[in-house]
Amino acid sequence: MIKKVLSIATLCFALSLQTQVNAQNLKSEAKFWVKGSDAKSVVNLNGNYPLSEDNQGAIMAQLGDNHSNFYIVFQSFDSHSVDLADLNMKCYQQKITTQNINPQSLDVPLMEKIQSGAILKYGFNLGNYKVTDEFMLVNNVKDRTYIYEIIYMNKEFTDIDHKYLQTYLSLKYGISLIDNNNYLSNQNVVLWDNSYAPEFNKNIIGLGKSNFYDFSKNSSTNSVDKLLSISSNTLRNEEYLLIGNNAKSNRFENKGSEMVLEKTYLAQTASGSEEVATLSFNTSLLENFDASKTVYLTINGETKIKGNVDKNAIVFNDVILNGKDLLSVSYDLSSVKADLADAWFLNDRGEITIKPEIKADKKSDYTVAWYFNDKLVSNKENLPTNKTGVYEMRVTSNNVTNSYQTNVYSKIDGKISNEITVYPNPVSAGEDFKISYNLTSESNVELYVYQMNGKLVDQRTLGRFNQNEFNYKLDTSGVYILISKIDGKANINKIIVK
């Protein structure tokens, strides 16, 4: 007979992974595990599809002896209670429904959570009762209720076991855990330090990879707060990236020289690993945002990354996150737009005039200051020079100053470095040519390809080596400058494309 009910369906929210430390994988641990695959469905939950209507009614699992623990991920748009599964035993029947949730544990209305996705936990203990023909039947829910995943474990669960499964499911489906102390990896690593900055323990989402679950989550959006989407392709097994926010508004606040998004974020990487991510903010959810402005992501109040803005999103690429990082989004109030080529080259007379592109309603709206070796050299917009090196242009408008840098290189006249060979040269447009490196020592090599006007065409990290050869091609005729940075030092070659 039933001895006791261990847990009457509680709702969980999270984003991370993992499970039994000593087990090889979840498949070997679970008595029953089914995941959705109905790509034709009208709904999905963080990119995951529900079980199809055709197979839901046929899913049946025989209950094991003693302890039973179920996890069901579902989403329901029905206003009434819907049966998800039936437990049928000789002396006991129990329905698991969409309403088997403790509303006192929620920070939003029950229906809002159910509609955005829920993780249902249900467990009981049969004691020494021997199961013969008792079954769990998954109901063939239709219309506006969807089941995404079911896990049934015929074993006694500890609190840590529950944390493992909750973390995996919540990360996969973008459903934040109610208890933000529950983010735990399969290797017992705490994935979210909720004591570090408690104001950011809201709307947590994350990415991760776990061989235990045969699972890799490379992109995610929170099921409730859909402003931020994150993605990364750098995660290795048991590496995780989690991001929470302060639950403030999606409105930009005037801070004098800039507008700052009131909602700010905290990123945490497991065990302090370094991850490279893309952060995308849905512009349709932002209030009082001016898409004509230059937008920045600020990391820990210091590093600024320029975002790309289109009609749908603000995208920040190649964001390096390591340990714990505070993130904020802002745009300046300047009405001036400036564009400065990355590189310029001295001509045959050993001189060049650097010409930025500055757009403003009128020239009196801004001032320009050029710096070389940290010294002011000109206040004119165009800068003539005969010196190589790094130049900084500062454009000021409405008390807001933006800084731009460019490099001036020496006159190009054939091959500059004996360690680098480019052939054939000239080459026809669209045909391969070779860049051969014969360096004196092993070095880190980066390749930059420029047009003669200084426009960057391509940039690649080639790796670390002393001898190597690469094929390359350019589809448009013209003269191109190839800059190979060898441990940061520029080496210049020229190629003519006919």
Residue, then its C-alpha position, 0 to 999 in steps of 0.5 A: m500500500i502507499k506509505k506516503v506522498l513525498s512531493i505533491a507537484t511543485l513548480c520549478f524554474a531554472l537554466s542549467l544542467q546535470t544529474q547522478v554523479n556516479a551514473q554514466n548517463l541519464k538514459s541508463e538511470a531513467k526507467f522512462w524518458v521521452k522527449g518531444s519532437d513534433a516540429k510541425s507544432v504551432v508552439n515551441l518552448n525555447g526551441n524545443y517541440p512538444l510530443s506529437e498528438d499521435n504518440q502521446g496517448a500511446i505512451m505508457a510505463q510500468l511503475g517500479d517498486n518503492h520510490s517513484n519520481f516524475y518530472i513533466v515539462f508542459q505548457s498550457f493555454d487552457s483556463h481549466s485543469v487538464d490531465l497530463a498523466d494518470l497513475n493507475m494502481k489496484c489500490y490507488q489512482q492519481k491524476i497529474t494535472t496542470q493545476n498540481i502546482n503550489p501557487q504560494s511559491l510563485d512570484v507571478p500569477l499561476m496562469e502566466k507561469i503555466q502559459s510560459g512553460a512549467i516543470l512539474k515535479y511529482g513523487f511518492n513512495l510505495g514502501n515494500y509494496k510490489v508492483t504487478d500491473e500498475f501503470m502510468l499513462v500519459n494522456n493525449v492532451k490536445d488543443r491548447t496544452y502541450i507536453y514537452e518532456i517526461i522523466y520517470m526515475n524508479k529510485e529514492f531522490t535526495d535534494i541534490d538529485h532533484k537539483y540536478l534534474q531541475t537544472y537540466l530541464s530549466l536550462k533546456y526550456g528557459i524556465s527559471l528556477i523558483d529557488n535560485n539556489n538549485y543550479l547544480s551541475n552533474q559534477n556537483v558544481v554550483l552554477w549560480d552564486n545567488s549570494y554574490a549579488p542577490e538583486f540579479n537573481k531574477n529571470i535566470i537563463g543559461l547555456g551549457k553542455s553535458n554528455f550525461y544528458d546527451f545535451s548541448k544548449n547553445s542558445s536560449t531565451n527566458s520563457v517569461d522575460k524575452l528581452l535578452s537572447i544569448s548564444s555561444n558555440t564555445l561551450r565544452n562538456e560541463e561548461y555553463l554560462l548563466i545570466g540573471n537580471n535585476a527585473k527592472s523595466n525595459r526603459f532607458e533612463n537619462k543619465g546626462s550624457e547617455m541613456v542607460l537601460e534600467k534592466t541590468y544583468l549579471a553573467q556567471t560562468a561555471s568554475g570561472s571558465e571563459e566563454v565567448a557569447t552573442l547577446s541579442f536584445n529584442t528592440s520591440l520590447l524596449e521602451n523609448f529606444d532610439a535606433s539611430k544611436t550607437v549602442y554599447l554593452t558595458i562590462n563591469g563598468e569598463t569594457k565597452i562593446k559596440g552593438n549592431v542595431d537593426k529593426n528587430a534587435i541590438v546584437f553584441n558579438d564576441v562578448i567575452l565573459n569570465g567568472k562574474d560580470l556585470l552588464s549594462v546597455s546604453y546609448d549616447l545622446s550625440s546626434v553625430k555619426a562618425d566612421l573611420a577606416d581601420a588603416w591608411f597607407l603613406n603614398d609614394r611621397g610618404e604622406i597621407t590625409i586621413k579622411p573620416e566620414i562624419k554625418a551631422d545636421k550641421k558642422s557646428d553640432y560637433t568638434v573634432a580632436w586628433y591625438f598622436n602619442d597622446k598629444l593633440v595634433s589637430n582640431k580639423e576634420n581631415l588630418p594630413t600626416n607623414k608619420t606611421g602609428v596609431y591615431e585617435m580621433r575624438v568627436t564631441s557633440n552635446n557634451v558626449t565624446n566618442s573615440y575612434q582609432t586608426n593605423v597609418y602604415s608605411k609606403i607599400d612597395g612590393k614585399i615588405s617581409n622576407e618571412i611572408t610570401v604571396y604568390p602568384n601576384p598578380v592574380s585573377a579575380g576569384e582565383d586562389f593565391k597562396i600566403s606562405y609563412n616561414l617565420t623564425s620562431e613559433s608565433n601567433v598570426e592574424l591576417y587583415v585584408y584591406q583595400m587601398n582606401g583603408k576599408l577592412v575586407d577580412q580579418r582572420t586568426l590563423g593560429r600559432f605556428n612558424q611555418n604554414e601556408f594558406n589559400y585565399k582568394l578575392d573576388t573583386s579586382g583592385v590592389y589589396i594590402l595584406i597585414s599579417k600581425i606576428d605576435g602583434k607586430a604588423n608585416i605588410n604585403k601587397i597583392i594585385v587582383k586583375 
